Amino acid sequence: MAKHVTGWGRVHLVERLAKTEDAEIKEWLLREGFRNSVMYEYLAYIAATTGGLNDALHQLIQDPLDREVAKHGVRKLAQHI
């Protein structure tokens, strides 16, 4: 459902996904879950932590560059600096 809403609807639904263990949901959170029409900052932390941004960035050291993860990861980090 969170994939199909924007604005406050997405903010509230993604907040409820913060403790998910579902790998598919985590992947979506990492790559797209922070996007909303209010402010990315509302969801950036949840998307980064639940989506496993730290692990994804460490994986970049070992695997070929995943440009999508790198691009979104840098954007998320920049928002919190």
FENBEL-V557680 format. One record per residue. N is the residue number from 1. D_LAST is the distance of its C-alpha to the last C-alpha in Angstrom with 2 decimals. Layout:
n=N d_last=D_LAST
n=N d_last=D_LAST
This chain:
n=1 d_last=30.58
n=2 d_last=26.77
n=3 d_last=27.11
n=4 d_last=29.46
n=5 d_last=27.78
n=6 d_last=24.95
n=7 d_last=23.50
n=8 d_last=23.94
n=9 d_last=26.34
n=10 d_last=23.80
n=11 d_last=21.25
n=12 d_last=24.05
n=13 d_last=25.41
n=14 d_last=22.23
n=15 d_last=21.60
n=16 d_last=25.08
n=17 d_last=24.33
n=18 d_last=21.67
n=19 d_last=24.31
n=20 d_last=26.15
n=21 d_last=27.63
n=22 d_last=28.88
n=23 d_last=27.79
n=24 d_last=28.26
n=25 d_last=26.10
n=26 d_last=23.31
n=27 d_last=23.55
n=28 d_last=23.46
n=29 d_last=20.43
n=30 d_last=18.54
n=31 d_last=19.71
n=32 d_last=20.34
n=33 d_last=19.82
n=34 d_last=16.52
n=35 d_last=18.36
n=36 d_last=19.89
n=37 d_last=21.16
n=38 d_last=19.48
n=39 d_last=15.67
n=40 d_last=13.87
n=41 d_last=11.44
n=42 d_last=14.66
n=43 d_last=15.24
n=44 d_last=12.22
n=45 d_last=12.13
n=46 d_last=15.93
n=47 d_last=16.23
n=48 d_last=14.04
n=49 d_last=15.80
n=50 d_last=19.21
n=51 d_last=19.23
n=52 d_last=18.62
n=53 d_last=15.68
n=54 d_last=15.71
n=55 d_last=19.44
n=56 d_last=19.28
n=57 d_last=17.05
n=58 d_last=19.48
n=59 d_last=22.33
n=60 d_last=21.33
n=61 d_last=22.46
n=62 d_last=25.84
n=63 d_last=26.47
n=64 d_last=26.61
n=65 d_last=23.38
n=66 d_last=22.71
n=67 d_last=21.15
n=68 d_last=20.41
n=69 d_last=18.36
n=70 d_last=16.53
n=71 d_last=15.85
n=72 d_last=14.64
n=73 d_last=12.60
n=74 d_last=10.67
n=75 d_last=10.32
n=76 d_last=9.16
n=77 d_last=6.51
n=78 d_last=5.34
n=79 d_last=5.79
n=80 d_last=3.79
n=81 d_last=0.00
